[in-house]
């Protein structure tokens, strides 16, 4: 199942996963029962720098024992992509695009169904 259109946290968003403070411009959830996971996604807009946003996620997720598995920065396009893994199945992916003093964050969280 899949739902979209929210401008707040996606319904059922796991409270243990941090997210960056800003204006949530879209959000959605999906469940893939056959594979045993729930997925939550949202887009957050902010005036903060991509560097500050990335530092927030790195500090907050690593404090909660998430292992960073990817960090790619492309200064030409102003894009940063980061990913973390926990418990072999749970994943947080963050893409940050900075342009003209504004940043757009796309965050996707995949959590194993309990």
Secondary structure, DSSP 8 states (H G I E B T S, - for coil): -EEE--SSS-TT--TTS----SEEEEEEEEEETTTTEEEEEEEEEESS-HHHHHHHHHHHHHHTT-EEEEEEEETTTTEEEEEEEETTTEEEEEEEEEETTEEEEEEEEEEE--
